[in-house]
Amino acid sequence: MEKQVYLFELDSVRKTDEEIIAGQNALYDEVVLNGNIVVLTYNQLIDSRGFFSLLTEEGYQEGLIELFKQGRIRISQYGDVRSIAQYLINTIQPDKKFIYSALPVKCSQKHLLALIKRSLIYSDLSEMHSYMDGDESDENLKELFVEVENGVVKKSSLLEEMDEELALRKMRSILERLSGLVATILQLGTLDDIYVKPRLISEYDDLKMHDLIRCALKLEYEDALWNSAVSIIRSLDSYRDNCDNRSVYLRELKERCHDFTEAGGISAFQYAEAIINLCYNYACEISICNISKHYNVDELRSNDMPTFGDDFRKRLEQDWHGGINADERYLIDEEICCSEFNDIRHKIPDVVSAARYLWKVKNTESGDDICRYEYNLESERKSQRREMILKIFRELMFTFFYVCFACGLEDLANLVQDSFKVLDKIIPHCISFFLSILAVEIITGLISKKFIRHDIPSLSESLNNLMVLLKDGTDIIFREPTSYWNDSGDIESRECRNEASAIEYVVPREIKNYIRYRNDDRNRSLFVESDIYSLADVNNCSIRRRMVMDEELFGHRYGIVYDSPYNLMIVDPIKSGEELCPYERVVPAVGGGGVVVVTEHKGNFVLLRQFRHAPRKEQYCFPRGFSEPGMSGIDNGCRELEEELDDVVLKSKMKLLGSINSDSGLTSGTASVYLAELESYSRREDIYEGIEDILEIPVDEMDRYIEENSLDDGFTLGAYALYKAAKSQSRRRRFEYRRYRRSRLHRKQLRVPHA
């Protein structure tokens, strides 16, 4: 019985030569010697140096694809990611800072990532080849590799590390390897039945990565390094936030480590990364359907974890390896790496050659429980080895038979020649031998084509594979398996078979971002329920499916369709009977909306003559702007005055008038309105934010400007209305106060007796 296994050794962060050799050995042992099915995650295949750098090796790509065809290697789907291409495209999204472990690209190389994305979407490698073949200029090639950090475009780090000519050759080499990867992905996309359906989330919802980290940290080892690493992990914000993204943990560890100077402290941070990586792999293993594990998974839901504790300790010791080469394996900055295996290629087992002796595995959904990896392992190895040796022996027998057949045919030809001496003069002996061999090749070739399903080789194939057969047979007979195993606890224990969850539809990125945004408690006020415009429940699977169907059928777009540092364009799904209707609005990216400051200077209003992009015209308006994160309304108002009027106003001189929403049909953003008395101001020499001039008008002239339609800015009109209301209220209060004083004075006079 073939078991489905997940290999920690193929983790994408393991990229030293020694780790690659160990990973490929583990793959060989499981597929060839143990006869198991290796299930990869998307990350293991796409972002692993062990696969990426070997794809350019002769025959490796073809052999790898053959193993996929046979069902010996499969890929686990996850979430709503159906394919390898979709996974890689998702990592390229602009809102992600994905750390590529093995691909020779950085998340900051936007041009290069966009090229990879286009190649996958359109199944077109010609654009990559135009850079590789020199059709594109060197300048265009250098521009392709530029890096963008914090909005600043910088030249490729390759140009800083080496001379230009060498850097250009390196860039073309990287493109060649990326082209090979994309070609492999596109080829795998044509294969059927290479994916394992994602596991039903409810089965492991309490065993996500952050849960497994907490389980691991419960373990107690008498080791100072372990205790230091545990303390570091517990201090991480990502740990406290129950984060399930490994990249976030690793990025925070690197930031903390750079600020840590205590002697010996670096090792603790490196050890902490080893723990995080291990927990990530356990999380991956548990998320895959029907994987045979080395421990009893039910222990993770209790405080007693003997088999998991032993397995974790063994794997951690194996991975840490006494801290050897720790500086090369942990806390590594993202870099462009494209190294080959020239010196160690002979140490990597030839999985490709062995693929020919394997047989296709039927993807049957068995109802049996999942047994431990170690259960019946030895007998399964013997059975697998026996089957492969028999297959090799069978091919050797065909070779022996064909040679005997050719020799017999040659003897027959000689006998005929002896009987007819004339033929001996006409047909030389060498030609006779050649014709005999040719006849055998034709006959065996016809037999091979006729019985192709039975894998009967022709004479030429048998002779060509003779040395390979002998070598592979020797390897299979004498190779000692090195695959990891853990005999702790009851190896006959079983896990209930997992339930798969078929991916019915793919949720677009815009809708995913909308769901996250809407479920964030900080945005609750933006999604208040109403019987008039009722919001559909996007956490309901049927609603999400209907949104996706609406987009496909009617071209509707839902979700966060655009975002910038200032605004989000949101399209909400509104319930209309049994149907959904898209209703768009603009939401400020930063809570608090904006700020408008009514500016007075010596009894006059101070207005800006400013060119506004949306109406494409000049407008007179009060100073206003978007709120900056972490700043109060008063602070934002003072900042706007300093930026636009070069004036510093004390907070004590700022008075809140109220708030306005200039266009509630489109935007949810409200602007706080303040009144400020300016002592001085000045116009900047440059045209800052479209400000062309500054105008002072008397307060009592404001109404005339409005009547003449010289002032039509909604924020300014709203702020002016609040200003007038505040002035009116102030006058009313003064009037009430004077009337109150007169009333008191009158009552006092009534109480005084006349003289």
C-alpha positions in Angstrom: 0.0 0.0 0.0 1.5 3.3 -1.1 1.5 6.0 1.6 1.3 9.7 0.9 4.2 11.5 2.6 5.3 15.0 3.0 9.1 15.7 3.1 10.4 18.3 5.5 13.8 17.9 3.7 12.4 19.6 0.6 11.5 22.8 2.4 12.3 25.8 0.2 14.5 27.5 2.9 16.9 24.5 2.7 19.3 25.6 -0.1 22.8 24.7 0.8 24.5 22.0 -1.2 24.3 19.5 1.7 20.6 20.2 2.3 19.8 19.8 -1.4 21.6 16.4 -1.5 19.6 15.4 1.6 16.4 16.5 0.0 16.9 14.7 -3.2 18.0 11.5 -1.3 14.8 11.7 0.7 12.8 12.0 -2.5 14.6 9.0 -4.1 14.1 6.9 -1.0 10.4 7.6 -0.8 9.6 7.2 -4.5 12.0 4.5 -5.5 12.9 2.4 -2.4 9.7 2.8 -0.3 7.2 3.1 -3.2 5.4 6.0 -1.6 3.8 9.0 -3.1 5.5 12.3 -2.3 3.1 15.2 -2.0 4.6 18.6 -2.5 3.3 22.0 -1.5 3.3 24.8 -4.1 6.2 26.4 -2.3 8.3 23.3 -2.3 8.2 23.0 -6.1 8.2 26.6 -7.1 10.6 28.2 -4.7 13.0 25.3 -4.0 16.6 25.4 -5.2 16.6 21.6 -5.1 14.2 21.6 -8.0 14.8 25.0 -9.6 18.6 24.6 -10.2 18.2 21.0 -11.3 15.6 21.8 -14.0 18.5 22.8 -16.3 20.3 19.5 -15.8 20.0 17.2 -18.8 17.0 14.9 -18.5 15.9 16.1 -15.1 12.9 18.1 -16.3 11.6 15.2 -18.4 12.1 12.7 -15.6 10.4 15.0 -13.1 7.4 15.3 -15.3 7.4 11.6 -15.8 7.1 11.0 -12.1 4.1 13.4 -12.0 2.5 11.4 -14.9 3.0 8.2 -12.9 1.4 9.7 -9.8 4.6 9.3 -7.8 4.8 13.0 -7.1 1.7 15.1 -6.5 0.9 18.6 -5.4 -1.5 19.6 -2.7 -4.0 22.3 -3.5 -4.6 24.8 -0.8 -7.4 27.3 -0.1 -8.7 28.2 -3.5 -5.4 27.9 -5.3 -6.0 25.3 -8.0 -2.7 25.3 -9.9 1.0 25.9 -9.7 0.7 28.9 -12.1 -2.0 30.5 -9.9 0.2 30.1 -6.8 3.2 31.8 -8.4 1.0 34.6 -9.8 -0.5 35.2 -6.4 3.0 35.7 -4.9 3.6 38.5 -7.5 0.6 40.6 -6.3 1.7 44.2 -5.6 0.3 44.1 -2.0 2.6 41.2 -1.1 6.2 41.2 0.1 6.9 37.5 -0.6 10.3 36.3 0.4 11.6 34.0 -2.4 13.9 31.4 -0.9 15.3 29.9 -4.1 14.0 31.8 -7.1 16.7 34.3 -8.2 14.3 37.3 -7.9 13.4 39.7 -5.2 9.9 41.0 -4.3 11.2 44.5 -5.1 12.0 43.5 -8.8 8.6 44.6 -10.1 9.5 44.6 -13.8 10.9 41.1 -13.7 8.0 39.7 -11.6 5.6 41.3 -14.1 7.4 39.5 -16.9 7.0 36.2 -15.1 3.3 36.9 -14.6 2.7 37.7 -18.2 4.5 34.6 -19.4 2.3 32.4 -17.2 -1.0 34.2 -18.0 -0.4 34.2 -21.7 1.6 30.9 -21.9 4.3 32.9 -23.8 8.0 32.6 -23.3 9.0 34.7 -26.4 9.3 37.9 -24.3 11.8 36.2 -22.0 13.7 34.8 -25.0 14.0 38.3 -26.5 16.0 39.3 -23.5 18.0 36.1 -23.4 18.9 36.2 -27.1 19.9 39.8 -27.2 17.0 41.1 -29.2 16.4 43.6 -26.3 19.2 46.1 -25.6 21.4 45.9 -22.6 19.7 49.0 -21.2 16.3 47.4 -21.4 17.8 44.3 -19.7 19.2 46.4 -16.9 15.8 48.2 -16.6 14.1 44.8 -16.3 16.1 44.0 -13.2 15.7 47.3 -11.4 14.5 47.2 -7.7 11.8 49.4 -6.1 12.1 50.0 -2.3 9.9 52.5 -0.5 8.9 54.0 -3.8 12.5 54.6 -4.9 13.7 52.9 -8.1 17.3 51.6 -7.8 19.5 49.7 -10.2 19.9 46.0 -9.8 22.2 44.9 -6.9 24.0 42.7 -9.4 25.4 45.8 -11.0 26.8 46.8 -7.7 28.3 43.4 -6.9 30.1 42.8 -10.2 31.2 44.5 -13.3 28.6 45.3 -15.9 29.5 42.7 -18.5 29.4 39.9 -15.9 26.2 41.2 -14.4 24.5 41.2 -17.9 25.6 37.6 -18.4 24.2 36.8 -15.0 20.9 38.4 -15.8 20.6 36.4 -19.0 21.4 33.2 -17.1 18.7 34.0 -14.5 16.2 34.5 -17.3 17.2 31.2 -18.9 16.5 29.4 -15.6 13.2 31.3 -15.0 12.2 30.4 -18.6 12.8 26.7 -17.7 10.7 27.0 -14.6 7.8 28.7 -16.4 8.0 26.0 -19.2 7.8 23.3 -16.6 4.8 24.9 -14.9 3.0 25.2 -18.2 3.8 21.6 -19.1 2.6 20.4 -15.7 -0.6 22.4 -16.3 -1.5 20.0 -19.1 -1.3 16.9 -16.9 -4.4 15.3 -15.4 -4.7 14.1 -11.9 -1.5 15.5 -10.4 -3.2 17.4 -7.6 -4.4 16.4 -4.1 -7.6 18.1 -3.1 -7.3 20.5 -0.2 -8.2 19.3 3.2 -11.4 20.5 4.8 -10.3 23.5 6.9 -12.7 22.7 9.8 -10.7 19.5 10.4 -7.5 21.3 11.2 -8.7 24.8 12.1 -7.2 24.5 15.5 -3.8 23.2 14.1 -2.7 26.2 12.1 0.9 27.4 12.2 0.5 29.6 15.2 -1.2 26.7 17.1 1.8 24.4 16.3 4.3 27.0 17.4 2.5 27.2 20.8 2.5 23.4 21.0 6.2 23.3 20.2 7.0 26.0 22.9 5.2 23.8 25.5 8.0 21.2 25.1 10.7 21.3 27.7 14.3 20.6 26.8 17.3 21.1 29.2 19.1 23.4 26.8 20.0 27.0 27.3 19.8 27.7 23.5 16.3 26.3 23.4 15.2 28.4 26.3 16.7 31.6 24.7 15.0 30.8 21.3 11.7 30.2 23.0 11.9 33.6 24.8 12.7 35.3 21.5 9.7 33.7 19.7 7.3 34.6 22.5 8.4 38.2 22.3 7.6 38.5 18.6 4.6 40.6 17.6 3.7 38.0 15.0 3.6 35.3 17.7 1.3 37.5 19.9 -0.9 38.2 16.8 -1.3 34.5 16.1 0.2 35.0 12.6 0.2 32.0 10.2 2.6 33.5 7.7 6.2 32.3 8.0 7.6 35.2 6.0 6.2 37.6 8.7 8.0 35.7 11.5 11.3 35.5 9.6 11.2 39.2 8.6 10.6 40.2 12.3 13.4 37.8 13.5 15.8 39.5 11.1 14.8 42.9 12.2 15.2 42.0 15.9 18.5 40.2 15.2 20.0 43.3 13.5 19.4 45.3 16.6 20.8 42.6 18.9 24.5 42.9 19.8 24.9 40.7 22.9 27.6 38.1 22.5 26.2 34.7 21.5 22.7 36.2 20.8 22.8 35.5 17.1 22.7 31.7 17.6 19.5 32.0 19.6 17.9 34.0 16.8 19.1 31.4 14.3 17.8 28.6 16.5 14.5 30.4 16.7 14.3 30.5 12.9 14.9 26.7 12.9 12.0 26.2 15.3 9.7 28.5 13.1 10.7 26.6 10.0 9.9 23.3 11.6 6.5 24.4 12.8 5.8 25.7 9.3 6.5 22.3 7.9 4.3 20.6 10.5 1.5 23.0 9.6 1.9 22.2 5.9 1.9 18.4 6.6 -1.3 18.6 8.6 -3.0 20.8 6.0 -2.5 18.1 3.3 -5.1 15.3 2.9 -4.3 11.9 4.2 -0.5 12.2 4.9 1.1 9.4 6.8 2.9 11.1 9.7 5.7 10.2 12.1 3.6 11.0 15.2 0.1 10.7 16.6 -1.6 13.9 15.5 -4.3 13.7 18.2 -1.6 14.5 20.8 -1.5 18.1 19.5 -4.9 18.7 21.0 -3.7 17.7 24.5 -0.9 18.6 26.9 0.7 15.1 26.6 2.7 14.9 23.4 5.2 12.0 23.6 5.4 11.1 20.0 5.2 14.6 18.7 7.8 15.7 21.3 10.2 13.0 20.2 9.6 13.7 16.5 10.1 17.5 17.0 13.3 17.0 19.0 14.8 14.6 16.4 13.9 16.8 13.4 15.2 19.9 15.2 18.5 18.2 15.9 18.7 17.0 12.4 18.0 20.4 10.9 20.2 22.4 13.4 23.0 19.9 13.0 25.0 21.4 15.9 24.8 24.9 14.4 27.2 23.9 11.5 27.1 26.5 8.7 24.3 28.3 10.6 25.3 31.7 9.2 24.7 30.3 5.7 21.4 28.8 6.5 19.5 31.1 8.8 18.6 34.8 9.0 19.7 35.2 5.3 18.8 38.4 3.6 16.8 38.1 0.3 19.3 37.9 -2.5 19.6 37.0 -6.1 21.1 33.5 -6.2 21.5 31.3 -9.2 24.2 28.7 -8.3 24.6 25.4 -9.9 25.5 21.9 -8.7 28.7 21.3 -10.8 30.8 19.9 -7.9 28.1 17.8 -6.2 26.0 16.6 -9.2 27.4 13.1 -8.8 26.1 13.0 -5.2 22.5 13.6 -6.2 20.6 10.4 -6.8 19.3 9.8 -10.2 15.6 9.9 -9.6 15.0 10.4 -13.3 16.6 7.1 -14.4 14.7 5.2 -11.7 11.4 6.6 -13.0 11.4 4.1 -15.9 11.1 1.2 -13.5 8.2 2.7 -11.5 4.6 2.1 -12.5 1.6 4.4 -12.6 -0.2 4.8 -9.3 -4.0 4.8 -9.5 -5.5 7.7 -7.6 -8.1 5.8 -5.7 -9.9 7.3 -2.7 -9.6 4.5 -0.2 -11.8 4.5 2.9 -9.1 3.1 5.1 -7.7 5.1 8.0 -4.3 6.7 7.7 -1.6 4.6 9.2 1.7 5.8 10.8 4.6 6.2 8.4 6.6 3.6 10.2 3.8 1.0 10.1 4.8 -2.1 8.0 7.7 0.0 6.5 10.2 -2.8 6.2 7.9 -5.3 4.4 6.8 -2.5 2.0 10.4 -1.7 1.2 11.1 -5.3 0.4 8.0 -5.6 -1.8 8.9 -2.4 -3.6 12.5 -3.5 -4.2 11.4 -6.9 -5.4 9.0 -5.4 -7.9 11.6 -3.1 -9.3 14.3 -5.7 -9.5 11.9 -8.0 -11.4 11.1 -5.2 -13.8 14.8 -4.6 -14.4 15.4 -8.3 -14.8 12.6 -8.5 -17.3 14.2 -5.8 -19.5 17.6 -7.6 -19.2 15.9 -10.8 -20.4 14.5 -9.0 -23.4 18.0 -7.7 -24.2 19.4 -11.3 -23.9 16.6 -12.7 -26.0 17.1 -10.1 -28.7 20.8 -10.8 -28.9 20.2 -14.5 -29.1 17.6 -13.9 -31.7 20.1 -11.8 -33.8 22.8 -14.4 -33.4 20.4 -17.1 -34.5 19.3 -15.1 -37.5 23.0 -14.6 -38.4 23.6 -18.3 -38.2 20.6 -18.9 -40.4 21.9 -16.4 -42.9 25.3 -18.2 -42.9 23.7 -21.5 -43.4 21.8 -20.2 -46.4 25.0 -18.7 -47.8 26.8 -22.0 -47.4 24.0 -23.7 -49.4 24.1 -21.1 -52.1 27.8 -20.3 -52.8 26.8 -17.7 -55.3 25.3 -15.6 -52.6 28.5 -15.7 -50.6 30.2 -13.9 -53.4 27.4 -11.4 -53.9 26.7 -10.6 -50.2 29.8 -10.1 -48.0 29.6 -11.4 -44.4 29.5 -7.9 -42.8 26.5 -6.9 -44.9 24.8 -10.1 -44.0 25.4 -9.4 -40.3 24.0 -5.8 -40.7 20.9 -7.1 -42.4 20.3 -9.6 -39.6 20.6 -6.9 -37.0 18.3 -4.6 -39.1 15.8 -7.4 -39.4 15.8 -8.0 -35.7 15.3 -4.2 -35.0 12.4 -4.0 -37.4 10.7 -7.1 -35.9 11.3 -6.0 -32.3 10.2 -2.4 -33.2 6.9 -3.7 -34.5 6.4 -5.8 -31.5 7.2 -2.8 -29.2 4.6 -0.7 -31.0 2.0 -3.5 -31.0 2.4 -4.1 -27.3 3.2 -0.6 -26.2 1.0 -0.9 -23.1 3.1 -3.8 -21.9 6.4 -1.8 -22.1 8.1 -4.2 -24.4 11.3 -2.5 -25.7 12.9 -2.8 -29.1 16.4 -4.2 -29.7 18.0 -0.7 -29.9 16.3 0.4 -26.7 17.4 -2.7 -24.9 21.0 -2.3 -26.0 21.0 1.4 -25.3 19.7 0.9 -21.7 21.9 -2.1 -20.9 24.5 -0.2 -18.9 21.8 1.9 -17.2 19.9 -1.2 -16.3 22.9 -2.8 -14.7 23.8 0.4 -12.8 20.2 1.1 -11.5 19.8 -2.6 -10.6 23.0 -2.4 -8.5 21.8 0.8 -6.8 18.4 -0.6 -5.9 19.9 -3.8 -4.6 22.7 -2.4 -2.5 21.4 1.1 -1.6 20.7 1.6 2.1 17.6 3.8 2.7 18.3 7.1 4.5 14.7 8.2 4.9 13.7 9.7 8.3 11.7 7.7 10.7 10.5 7.9 14.3 9.7 4.7 16.2 8.4 6.5 19.3 5.1 5.3 20.6 2.6 3.0 19.0 3.5 2.8 15.3 0.2 0.9 14.7 -1.9 3.8 15.7 -4.1 5.3 13.0 -5.6 8.6 12.1 -9.1 8.9 10.7 -9.1 9.5 7.0 -9.3 13.2 6.1 -12.1 14.8 4.3 -11.2 16.7 1.1 -12.8 20.0 0.1 -13.1 20.5 -3.6 -12.3 23.9 -5.0 -15.5 25.0 -6.7 -14.4 28.5 -7.7 -11.5 30.8 -7.4 -12.1 34.0 -5.5 -10.5 37.1 -7.2 -7.9 39.0 -5.2 -10.2 42.1 -5.0 -12.9 40.1 -3.2 -10.4 38.4 -0.9 -9.1 41.8 0.1 -12.6 43.1 0.6 -13.5 40.2 2.9 -10.4 40.8 5.0 -11.1 44.5 5.2 -14.8 44.0 6.1 -14.0 41.5 8.8 -11.5 43.9 10.4 -13.1 45.3 13.6 -11.5 48.6 12.9 -13.7 49.1 9.9 -17.0 48.0 11.5 -18.6 51.5 11.2 -18.3 51.3 7.4 -20.5 48.2 7.2 -23.4 49.1 9.5 -26.5 47.1 8.5 -29.6 48.8 6.9 -32.9 47.5 5.7 -32.7 49.9 2.8 -29.3 48.9 1.3 -28.7 45.5 2.9 -25.1 44.2 2.6 -24.8 40.6 1.6 -22.9 38.3 4.0 -19.6 37.8 2.2 -18.6 35.1 4.8 -21.3 32.9 3.3 -19.8 30.6 0.7 -22.9 30.8 -1.6 -22.7 34.6 -1.6 -19.1 34.5 -2.5 -19.8 32.1 -5.3 -22.6 34.3 -6.6 -20.3 37.3 -6.6 -17.8 35.4 -8.7 -20.6 34.2 -11.0 -21.9 37.8 -11.4 -18.4 38.9 -12.4 -18.2 36.2 -15.0 -21.7 36.5 -16.4 -22.4 40.2 -16.2 -19.0 41.8 -15.9 -19.8 43.2 -12.4 -16.8 43.9 -10.2 -16.9 43.4 -6.5 -14.5 44.1 -3.7 -11.6 46.5 -3.4 -11.1 47.3 -7.0 -8.5 50.0 -6.4 -6.4 51.1 -3.5 -3.9 53.9 -3.0 -2.3 55.5 0.1 -5.2 57.9 0.2 -8.4 56.1 -1.0 -10.0 52.7 -1.6 -12.6 52.2 -4.3 -15.0 49.6 -2.8 -17.8 47.8 -4.6 -20.2 46.3 -2.1 -22.6 43.5 -2.9 -26.1 44.8 -2.0 -29.0 42.4 -1.7 -31.9 43.1 -4.0 -34.4 40.3 -3.4 -32.6 37.1 -4.5 -30.1 39.0 -6.6 -26.9 41.0 -5.8 -26.2 44.5 -7.1 -22.8 46.2 -7.1 -22.7 49.6 -5.3 -19.5 51.5 -5.4 -18.1 54.0 -3.0 -14.8 55.6 -2.1 -13.4 55.1 1.4 -10.4 56.9 2.9 -7.4 54.6 3.2 -6.6 56.2 6.6 -9.2 56.4 9.3 -10.5 59.9 10.0 -10.9 61.0 6.4 -9.5 64.5 6.1 -9.3 68.0 7.5 -10.4 71.4 6.3 -9.1 74.6 7.9 -11.1 77.9 7.7 -8.3 80.4 7.7 -8.8 84.0 8.8 -6.2 86.8 8.7 -7.0 90.2 10.1 -10.7 89.9 9.4 -10.3 88.3 5.9 -10.6 84.8 4.7 -7.5 83.3 3.2 -8.3 81.1 0.2 -6.1 79.1 -2.1 -6.4 79.2 -5.9 -5.7 75.6 -6.6 -5.9 73.4 -9.7 -7.9 70.3 -8.9 -7.4 67.1 -11.0 -10.8 65.6 -10.7 -12.8 68.5 -12.3 -9.7 69.5 -14.3 -10.0 73.2 -13.3 -9.0 75.8 -10.8 -11.0 76.4 -7.6 -10.9 78.7 -4.7 -10.9 76.8 -1.5 -9.8 76.7 2.1 -6.6 74.6 2.9 -7.5 70.9 3.2 -5.9 67.5 2.9 -6.0 63.8 3.8 -5.3 62.7 7.4 -1.9 61.1 8.1 -2.0 57.9 10.2 -1.4 58.3 13.9 -2.1 62.1 13.8 -5.0 63.8 15.5 -7.4 66.2 13.6 -5.7 69.3 15.1 -2.2 67.9 14.2 -3.4 67.3 10.6 -4.8 70.8 10.4 -1.5 72.4 11.7 0.4 70.2 9.2 -1.7 71.4 6.3 -1.2 75.0 7.2 2.5 74.6 7.5 2.7 72.8 4.1 0.4 75.0 2.1 0.7 78.5 3.8 4.1 78.1 5.4 2.5 79.1 8.7 2.9 77.5 12.1 -0.3 77.7 14.2 -0.5 76.7 17.8 -3.0 74.0 18.7 -4.5 76.3 21.2 -5.5 78.7 18.4 -7.3 75.9 16.5 -11.1 75.6 17.1 -13.2 72.6 16.0 -16.3 73.7 14.0 -17.6 70.2 13.2 -17.4 67.7 10.3 -18.7 67.4 6.8 -19.2 64.8 4.1 -19.0 66.6 0.8 -20.4 63.7 -1.4 -22.2 61.0 0.6 -23.4 59.4 -2.6 -19.8 58.4 -3.5 -17.6 58.6 -0.4 -17.8 57.7 3.2 -15.0 60.1 4.1 -15.7 62.9 6.6 -13.5 65.9 7.0 -13.0 67.6 10.3 -13.4 71.4 10.0 -11.3 73.8 12.1 -11.1 77.6 12.4 -7.6 79.1 12.6 -6.5 82.7 13.0 -3.3 83.3 11.1 -0.7 85.8 12.2 1.1 85.5 8.9 1.4 83.3 5.8 3.4 83.2 2.6 3.1 81.5 -0.8 5.7 78.8 -1.7 7.9 79.5 -4.7 7.1 76.1 -6.3 3.6 75.1 -7.3 2.9 72.8 -4.4 -0.1 70.5 -4.8 -1.4 72.6 -7.6 -1.6 75.8 -5.5 -1.1 78.7 -7.9 -2.0 81.7 -5.7 -3.3 82.8 -2.3 -6.3 85.2 -2.1 -7.6 87.3 0.8 -11.3 88.3 0.7 -13.3 90.1 3.3 -15.5 87.8 5.4 -18.6 89.7 4.3 -17.7 89.2 0.6 -17.8 85.4 0.8 -21.5 85.3 0.1 -21.1 87.3 -3.1 -18.4 84.9 -4.3 -20.8 82.0 -3.8 -23.7 83.8 -5.5 -21.5 84.5 -8.5 -20.5 80.8 -8.6 -16.8 81.8 -8.2 -16.6 79.4 -5.3 -18.0 75.9 -5.9 -15.7 73.7 -3.8 -17.9 71.4 -1.7 -15.6 71.2 1.2 -15.1 75.0 1.3 -18.9 75.6 1.1 -19.6 73.1 3.9 -16.8 74.6 6.0 -18.2 78.1 5.4 -21.7 76.9 6.5 -20.2 75.5 9.7 -18.3 78.8 10.2 -21.5 80.8 9.8 -23.4 78.5 12.1 -20.7 78.9 14.7 -20.8 82.7 14.4 -24.6 82.7 14.6 -24.5 80.5 17.7 -21.8 82.8 19.2 -24.0 85.8 18.6 -27.1 84.0 20.0 -25.1 83.1 23.1 -24.0 86.7 23.5 -27.5 87.9 23.1 -28.8 85.4 25.6 -26.1 86.4 28.0 -26.9 90.1 27.7 -30.6 89.4 28.2 -29.8 87.3 31.2 -27.7 90.2 32.7 -30.4 92.7 32.1 -33.0 90.4 33.7 -30.8 90.0 36.8 -30.3 93.7 37.0 -34.0 94.4 36.6 -34.8 91.9 39.5 -32.3 93.6 41.7 -33.8 97.0 41.0 -37.3 95.7 42.0 -36.0 94.5 45.3 -34.4 97.9 46.2 -37.0 100.1 48.2 -37.7 103.6 46.9 -36.2 106.4 48.9 
